[in-house]
Amino acid sequence: MILLALALAGLGAADQRALWWRFRDPAANEPSDSAYRSKRIVAFLCAAVMMGMVLWTFTW
C-alpha cells in the first residue's frame, strides 16, 4: 500500500500535460485545465488516504 501511495503521489506531482496521450488534433481532445487539476487533487487525496490507512492499521 505504501508503494501504491508513493506511485499516486508521483502521478500527482508529475506534469499532467506530459502524461496526456497526443492525438492527431490535441486541441480537440485534450482535457481542460480543471480536469488536469482535479486529477492531480484526486491522486494526492488517494495517496493521503492510503497512507492514513497504513498508519491506522499498523499503529493500532
C-alpha positions as CSV (number, residue, x, y, z in Angstrom):
1,M,0.0,0.0,0.0
2,I,2.9,2.3,0.7
3,L,4.3,1.8,-2.8
4,L,1.0,2.4,-4.3
5,A,0.6,5.6,-2.3
6,L,4.0,6.8,-3.4
7,A,3.1,6.0,-7.0
8,L,-0.1,8.0,-6.7
9,A,1.8,10.9,-5.1
10,G,4.3,10.7,-8.0
11,L,1.5,10.9,-10.5
12,G,0.0,13.8,-8.7
13,A,3.3,15.6,-8.8
14,A,4.1,14.9,-12.4
15,D,3.2,17.2,-15.2
16,Q,-0.3,16.1,-16.3
17,R,0.1,17.5,-19.8
18,A,3.2,15.4,-20.4
19,L,1.3,12.3,-19.4
20,W,-1.5,13.0,-21.8
21,W,-1.5,10.9,-24.9
22,R,-1.3,13.1,-28.0
23,F,-4.0,12.6,-30.7
24,R,-4.0,13.9,-34.2
25,D,-5.7,17.1,-33.1
26,P,-4.6,17.6,-29.4
27,A,-6.6,20.8,-29.0
28,A,-9.9,19.0,-29.7
29,N,-9.1,16.0,-27.5
30,E,-7.1,17.4,-24.6
31,P,-8.8,17.7,-21.2
32,S,-9.4,21.2,-19.7
33,D,-7.2,22.7,-17.1
34,S,-9.8,22.0,-14.4
35,A,-9.7,18.3,-15.4
36,Y,-5.9,18.2,-15.0
37,R,-6.3,20.0,-11.6
38,S,-9.0,17.6,-10.4
39,K,-6.9,14.5,-11.5
40,R,-3.9,15.9,-9.5
41,I,-6.1,16.6,-6.4
42,V,-7.6,13.1,-6.5
43,A,-4.2,11.5,-6.9
44,F,-2.9,13.3,-3.8
45,L,-6.1,12.6,-1.8
46,C,-5.9,8.9,-2.6
47,A,-2.3,8.8,-1.6
48,A,-3.1,10.6,1.7
49,V,-6.0,8.2,2.4
50,M,-3.8,5.2,1.7
51,M,-1.1,6.4,4.0
52,G,-3.7,7.1,6.6
53,M,-4.9,3.5,6.3
54,V,-1.4,2.2,6.6
55,L,-0.7,4.3,9.7
56,W,-4.1,3.3,11.2
57,T,-3.5,-0.4,10.5
58,F,0.0,-0.6,11.9
59,T,-0.4,1.7,14.9
60,W,-3.5,0.1,16.5
